[in-house]
Amino acid sequence: MKTFLLLSLIFIGIAAQAQDVSELNEYESYRDNTPADDATYIERLSKLPNIIELPYNDIVRQSIELYVIHSRKLVEYMLGIESFYFPMIEETLDKYDLPLELKYLAVVESALNPAALSRRGASGLWQFMLRTGKTYGLEINSLIDERRDPVKSTDAACRYLKDLFDIYEDWNLVIAAYNCGTGNVNKAIQRANGKADFWKIYRFLPKETRTYIPAFIAANYTMNYYAYHQLYPVETRIPAAVDTVMIAQPIHFDQISNVLNIDKEELRVLNPQYKKDIIPGNQRPYALVLPASLACIFAEKEDEIANYNAKKLFANRSVVNNPSVKQTTRSKTKVKIPDRISRYRVKTGESYYSIAKKFPGYDQNDLMRLNNTRSSTLKIGQYIKVPQN
């Protein structure tokens, strides 16, 4: 289908979400932002229609409260942005017959920020490392990083998760391996005497992975029960409806911004995979996501856009003239050739300098050039050429 049609269909009204939340404000439990008790957390988690096990303990509680108490602004941002990303993620998960609750891995990995970059170099919604991204077919070079392409990186993440499930057949272990790699999970299972259960290998896993499954459970809880913790979806910069056009020539975001009068930052939000604001369409066609209202206008003005300020924005030269190298040679001083030359026998204590004094108009260098030598050393009894007086 539909990689490109898909994005044009992704919108759920954020205003409608906010209205739903305001209705819940009538309830005392919604106005009260104190943490829930253990029994309430357990009951709410048990009601989620998930395939993946979401058990509860003190570690999970700490993770839940990290979201609903200490990271409220971040959660409200994600609630506002989820209507753009979750329908596409769910459709891709369904395509590969994976549990739909895996969409909350993107919450844990990147807080639904496709431009997220970790200290270790992981990038995108699904925080792929460069090598893993390339293994799953994502293009990564100086201009393009498809780890930051929401659609393509989601497809790659689903294939990766499916491969991990073929290995472990346990979703908690799959999620752990997604975070720390199969090598660390296998090692932890060995150290736990072969027990293939996350909570039994917990203490043998890397520190970050120990909190990863609890964070995933907490993300499931928070994104479903946010209203009971007075969390409101915020309005985001992503337009309600978008469409995709294919670009088959080099185009810079500055060109699009100026001709279509669209904020360049909005282009970056919609197209985070273009690292330098350049779409290198001369290599192959690339997708450009635009607000739906501008997609047809872009098609009409594509040539005008591509020509706008092109010489300045695409200054890299494809051809240069062969360089003209001027040969630099040591300047040669013309040798003074006397009309007549005679031989002179060197006496004790003489040098080119002292001998030259005997011949008006000549100096030491003239005599050395006449004798085709760079050495000023003379031997007693040696014959040299001199002008004949």
Secondary structure, 3 states (H helix, E strand, C coil): CCHHHHHHCCCCCHHHHHHHHHHHCCCHHHHCCCCCCHHHHHHHHHHCCCCCCCCCCHHHHHHHHHHHHHCHHHHHHHHHHHHHHHHHHHHHHHHCCCCHHHHHHHHHHHCCCCCCECCCCCECCCCECHHHHHHCCCCECCCEEHHHCHHHHHHHHHHHHHHHHHHHCCHHHHHHHHHHCHHHHHHHHHHCCCCCCHHHHHHHCCHHHHCHHHHHHHHHHHHHHHHHHCCCCCCCCCCCCEEEEEECCEEEHHHHHHHHCCCHHHHHHHCCCECCCEEECCCCCEEEEEEHHHHHHHHHHHHHHHHCCHHHHCCCCCCCCCCCCCCCCCCCCCCCCCCCEEEEECCCCCCHHHHHCCCCCCCHHHHHHHCCCCCCCCCCCCEEEEECC
